[in-house]
Amino acid sequence: MPDIIEGPPEADAPRRPLGRRLAWFLALALAGMAATGAVAYALRALLGLE
């Protein structure tokens, strides 16, 4: 059975381009903010607040 979780990269492995790493960071940050906002508005709706 293959491993599901990979270990850390080797010390001599090439790093991914900076643009790609920043794009992933930005995408994850925006997704986190969207999820937080959705939960906040859902809670406001459940509490009957405007």
C-alpha positions in Angstrom: 0.0 0.0 0.0 1.5 3.4 -1.0 2.1 6.0 1.7 -0.7 8.6 1.8 1.3 11.3 3.5 4.6 12.3 2.0 7.6 13.2 4.2 9.4 16.5 3.9 11.3 17.2 0.7 15.0 16.2 0.5 17.5 18.9 1.4 18.9 19.1 -2.1 15.4 19.1 -3.8 14.7 22.1 -6.0 12.2 24.6 -4.5 9.1 25.5 -6.4 8.9 28.9 -8.1 8.1 31.9 -5.8 5.1 32.9 -7.9 3.5 29.4 -7.5 4.1 29.4 -3.7 2.7 32.9 -3.4 -0.4 31.9 -5.4 -1.0 29.0 -3.1 -0.6 31.2 -0.1 -3.0 33.8 -1.5 -5.6 31.1 -2.5 -5.5 29.5 0.9 -5.7 32.9 2.7 -8.7 34.0 0.6 -10.5 30.6 1.1 -10.0 30.9 4.9 -11.4 34.4 4.9 -14.4 33.3 2.8 -15.1 30.4 5.1 -14.9 32.6 8.2 -17.2 35.1 6.6 -19.7 32.4 5.6 -19.8 31.0 9.1 -20.2 34.5 10.6 -23.1 35.4 8.3 -24.7 32.0 9.0 -24.5 32.5 12.7 -25.9 36.0 12.4 -28.8 34.6 10.4 -29.5 31.9 13.0 -29.5 34.5 15.8 -31.8 36.7 13.8 -29.4 39.7 13.7 -29.5 42.1 10.8 
